[in-house]
Every structure is written in C-alpha cells, then in structure tokens.
Amino acid sequence: MKLEHTEANKSRTQVEREWHLSHDSERLKANIQELANNFKVLGDPTRLRILQALMHGERCVRELADGIQMEQSAVSHQLRTLRDAGLVNFRRDGKVVYYSLADAHVFTLLSVGIEHVAE
C-alpha cells in the first residue's frame, strides 16, 4: 500500500530535518543581522583608527587618544561602541583600562579590509 505524503504521515526524520532547516534559517538571520550591525560599527573612521592601533597590541585609553589625536572621553565613547559590538576586549589594572582586539577574526577582518582598499 502506498502512503500519501501528508503532514500526518511524515517520518520523524523528515520532521526533524525541517525543524533543523527552519532553526538554522533563524540562526542565519540572526547572524546576518549581527554582521550588519558590526559593519555599521566598522563604518566609522574613528573606530577604524582605534582598531588599527589595537592591531599592534593592547593599549590604554590615553595611549589610543594620543595616537589618534583625540580627547580621551571621545575615544572612550568609541571604545564602548566597539566593546558592545564584541570587537574589542578590555581589562582593568587599577584605574587604567587596557583594550585589545577581541580575537584573531577581528584582526583578519581589518587586515583584509586594509589590503583590499590598498589595491
């Protein structure tokens, strides 16, 4: 006897596969949205200058401000945005806050971007 293909007689494997596909689709949408948000953050020249400075290693806010010739308060504000986006990490040493790139992916993204515009 041949079974009709209906919602009622789908195999468990088919239902699980469809659930995973829809779940993966939702996860993909969330990842795409997060990527778009990160590109918005990266769209600011000041933030890119800060990230470029951090490519050379950990820096405190004062070092970053001196290096890009901006007020510490303005640099701190931009660092907060970068931190919220997960692009930089920080650590405290007494009253001094040090920042670094969040991981190797951020370094690679910046390196490739710089290389791309240099060509």
C-alpha positions in Angstrom: 0.0 0.0 0.0 1.4 3.4 -1.0 1.2 6.2 1.6 0.2 9.7 0.7 2.7 12.3 1.6 0.9 14.5 4.2 1.8 16.3 7.3 0.3 13.5 9.3 2.5 10.8 7.9 5.9 12.4 7.7 8.6 10.4 9.1 10.3 11.6 12.3 13.5 12.2 10.3 11.7 14.5 7.9 10.1 16.5 10.7 13.5 16.8 12.4 15.2 17.8 9.2 12.6 20.5 8.5 12.9 21.8 12.1 16.7 22.0 11.8 16.4 23.8 8.5 14.0 26.4 9.9 16.1 26.7 13.1 19.2 27.1 11.0 17.4 29.7 8.9 16.5 31.7 12.1 20.1 31.4 13.3 21.4 32.5 9.9 19.0 35.5 10.0 20.3 36.4 13.5 23.9 36.0 12.3 23.3 38.2 9.3 21.8 40.9 11.5 24.7 40.8 13.9 27.1 41.0 10.9 25.2 44.0 9.5 25.4 45.7 12.9 29.2 45.1 13.1 29.7 46.6 9.7 27.7 49.7 10.8 30.1 49.9 13.8 33.1 49.5 11.4 31.7 52.2 9.1 33.1 54.9 11.4 36.6 56.2 10.5 37.5 57.0 14.2 36.6 53.5 15.2 38.7 52.0 12.4 41.6 54.2 13.5 41.3 52.8 17.0 41.0 49.2 15.8 44.1 49.8 13.6 46.1 51.0 16.6 44.9 47.9 18.5 46.2 45.7 15.7 49.7 46.5 17.1 48.8 45.3 20.6 47.0 46.2 23.8 46.7 49.9 24.5 45.2 52.0 27.3 42.7 54.8 26.5 45.4 57.5 27.0 47.7 55.8 24.5 44.9 55.4 22.0 43.8 59.1 22.4 47.4 60.3 22.0 47.9 58.1 19.0 44.9 59.2 17.1 45.0 62.7 18.4 41.6 62.8 20.1 40.2 63.6 23.6 40.2 60.6 25.9 36.4 61.0 26.5 35.7 60.8 22.8 38.0 57.7 22.5 36.3 56.1 25.5 32.9 56.6 23.9 34.0 54.9 20.7 35.6 52.1 22.6 32.3 51.5 24.4 30.6 51.1 21.0 33.3 48.7 19.9 33.0 46.7 23.1 29.2 46.5 22.8 29.7 45.1 19.3 32.2 42.5 20.6 35.1 43.8 18.6 37.4 44.7 21.5 38.1 43.3 24.9 39.2 45.2 28.0 40.9 44.7 31.3 41.4 46.9 34.3 44.7 47.4 36.0 43.9 49.7 38.9 42.4 52.9 37.4 43.8 52.2 33.9 41.7 50.3 31.4 43.5 48.5 28.6 41.9 47.5 25.3 42.7 44.8 22.7 41.1 43.3 19.7 38.5 40.7 20.7 40.1 37.9 18.7 42.0 36.8 15.6 38.9 37.2 13.4 38.8 40.9 14.1 42.5 41.2 13.2 41.9 39.2 10.0 38.9 41.3 9.0 40.8 44.5 9.5 43.9 43.2 7.6 41.9 42.0 4.7 39.9 45.3 4.6 43.1 47.4 4.6 44.7 45.2 2.0 41.5 45.4 -0.2 41.4 49.2 -0.2 45.2 49.4 -0.8 44.9 47.6 -4.1 
